[in-house]
């Protein structure tokens, strides 16, 4: 007896717009009324058209977050409320905002549309922990330790530590484009994981044997948590080589920045800093070589003149000695010739005398 195979109903195909509508309805139905949401602020930005954006995350936990948007008049109202309370919205603050959940259809993302904010803003637990850590590092003499280190004249061995992405890539690209032989090692660490601070601290700890460490991050909303953590800050303080932080922010500083040998605004600026250090060393070397050449010239030129004069004197003395030798040789030759002529003359005189004697004898014989 055969059994018929079960049939499966065909999957429904939705248009994207229909899918978005379903998700929007589900989000709105899940929270049909306005609610208050509390958390710590991160990544505050203001768009050109006046909208206010930031995210909220649980105290001390940056692994989850909820995007918050205050649009148009709501943004102006939130800022007015904060201004009246003498508060400036900033990362790390604990706030409460009122609004409703909605779906941003362009990106398909759930966000919280805020229209009210609690002006009684207080420093969050994270900020209090950061200040406590700062005080501990100061008391232990660690906060300024990096600034006592000397940067190598030629910091060519570079460790770039941080999350994979634009930040670390920017540092590597700047160094690769330079005319110098940088040897770059990357130590990548995900900072958004629960153990992100520990992973980044371990990456920084691999810097022994390098000339400098660059802690880089760029792009996206600012996440301060890992860079304010005890793991990362103590790893920077304990580094035996200078650490340059380039976390990709301009208006906010983290405790990691205060612990570092130098903090710069962007990863590109970190690469440019190292190139400038090598350029300065090259300029000093060129100036030193030029000074050596000038000093050598000041010694060698007079010495060369004195040597030339000495050689000229030696040549003149040699010429005089040769002339005297030739004169003596000529004198010797002349004396020998004179003696020879005297001997010839004496021999000739003897012959003449003998002939004269013979003639006298012959004459006498003939006469007689």
ABEGO torsion letter per residue (X at the ends): XBBBBBBBBBBBBBBAAAAAAAAAAAAAAABABBBBBBEBBBGBBBBAAGBBBBBBBBBGBAABBBBBBBBEAAAAAAAAAAAAAGBBBBBGBBBBBBEBBBBBAAAGBBBBBBABBBABBBBBAAAAAAAAAAAAAAAAGAAAAAAABBBBABBABBBBBEBBEAAAAAAAAAAAABABBBBBBBBBBBAABAAAAAAAAAAAAAABGBABBBBBBBEEBBBAAAAABAAAAAAAAABABBBBBBAGBAABBBAAAAABABBBABAAAAAAAAAAAAAAAAAAAAAAAAAAAAAAAAAAAAAAAAAAAAAAAAAAAAAAAAAAAAAAAAAAAAAAAAAAAAAAAAAAAAAAAAAAAAAAAAAAAAAX
